[in-house]
Amino acid sequence: MRGDRVEVLVDTGAGVRAFEVAATKDGRRVEITSGRGVVEVAEVTRTGQAVRTARFMSSRVVAIVEHPAVDGARRPAAQPGDQPGA
């Protein structure tokens, strides 16, 4: 979904650096795969074709943080003490 993004924190030897891959257009999503010592983060289309890909050595990855898109249509749940119709 547009707005989805994944932040990957990588140990560079001189500190930790953050890399980000985001779904930039409607209908795209961000997928994470790992295997054989490699973590891959890719922005893919609806058909599954990769648009952008970032690959990292899994031994250097400190953290992977997923940030889902905020749905503007969703309203927060009513809180105790809220006035109805306000």
MOJO-V272458 format. One record per pair of residues at least 6 apart in sequence whose C-alpha atoms are under 7 Angstrom apart, sorted by the first residue. I is the first residue (numbers start at 1). J is the second residue. Records with the same first field share a line. If there is no record, write none. Layout:
I: J  J
This chain:
1: 23  26  27  28  29  69
2: 23  24  25  26  27  28  29  69
3: 22  23  24  69
4: 22  23  29  30  67  68  69
5: 20  21  22  23  30  66  67  68
6: 20  21  22  65  66  67
7: 18  19  20  21  64  65  66
8: 18  19  20  63  64  65
9: 16  17  18  19  61  62  63  64
10: 16  17  18  60  61  62
11: 17  60  61  62
21: 43
22: 30  43
23: 29  30  43
27: 45  46
28: 43  44  45  46
29: 43  44  45
30: 41  42  43  44
31: 41  42  43
32: 40  41  42
33: 39  40  41
34: 40
37: 57  58
38: 55  56  57  58
39: 55  56  57  58
40: 53  54  55  56
41: 53  54  55
42: 50  52  53  54
43: 50  51  52  53
44: 50  51
